[in-house]
Amino acid sequence: MGQIIESIAIALRSIGTNKLRSFMTLLGNIVAVTSIVTVVSLIQGMNAFVSNTIVSGMGGDAFTIQRVGLTRTDEEIERARNNPDITLEEAGHVRRFSSLISDVMAQAQGRGEVAYRDVVLDQTIIQGVTRDYVEFSTFDAERGRMISSAEIDRGRPVALLGFDAAEGLFGLVDPLEKMVRVGGKRFRVVGVSERKGGSIGRSQDEFVIIPLRAFKKLYGARQSLTLLVKPNDPSLLAAAMDDATVALRVRRGLKPTEPDNFGVLSSGTIMGIYEQATEGIFAVLVGVVALSLLVGGIVIMNIMLMVVSERTREIGLRKALGARRRDIMTQVLTESVTLSTAGGMIGIVLGFFAALAITSLSTFSARLEPWSIMLGIGITAGVGLFFGAYPASRAARLDPIEALRRD
């Protein structure tokens, strides 16, 4: 142990004495680990952000049925254009078809103008909902109350505002029981939702929720709906999705050989597609890291060969005093690993700060995962061990008499 500590101290002194040479030696490892930590921190932060965004928009215990599902080819896109609209009758059929399904909410969405006195918000999301919306965690009221089932059934002119919509229209004024204009029609504000935050540069809180019947009066009855479906238990999500698919296929009279003319999506489905997309980033990262580590390892090997050459007399003297081949190899390998790992440590710090700098310009935060730190240190230590093996072996084979004769 004492020998290893001494070798580490020698390596650290060498780094401090020859700063420029040490930096150029470790540059490959620094670039590799900086790349690892930066990309992993960004992806982990983005994964958490996207997951929270999807769950807040759909709910982790629910799934949606919509007119167009996921399309990957031009043929699927063209076929989806002919899909029939989702209707209220189909919502009722899905709910009656399966005992696994507890709630089915139908909603329609558009964008329009919302105003209070002389304050106008353009392109605000307007959502029309049915009475089951209160059963889904994505809807809430931080102030006031939710729209009641009776008000929804009768299509009463009442509204639930998103946090930013309420703030933009009313500022510091209490919005409850005030009248706002939605699409030119007057609606009474009964509640304000809690803040959800931003999503890819856009606010998730600039919306107005109104009864679906009132929505149809504003935007027309010929609206394709989106169904939000909740199973009796979250563990039954996959089975409930299968039942909902069968229910709609039966309702629409589709033959077994015909594809679905609707889409059934869950938050897990969307996350799976997102994760597939990020796999390409990891593939590029592997290439960059491998090339950087190869260059860094070769440089470290050359530097260690030079170090062995410079310290030939020292090595010869140690062997003459009784040092074994194993002792010499341990010394050189320890120095090589220390040099390489020092580059990894620098790369970890630079990578994290690089990720923070990037996320300061975006809507999500970087997350430095402990496993990425261990990965960076482990890889650079392995590089030092692998590329230091040849210089260490060469040093261990030196003849002590020949070594002591050298100037």
Helices and strands as residue ranges (DSSP letters): H 2-17, H 19-58, E 63-66, H 74-80, H 88-97, E 101-116, E 119-129, G 131-135, E 143-144, H 149-154, E 158-161, H 163-170, E 179-182, E 185-192, E 198-199, E 202-203, E 207-211, H 212-219, E 226-231, G 234-236, H 237-252, E 263-266, H 267-310, H 312-320, H 325-359, H 370-396, H 400-405
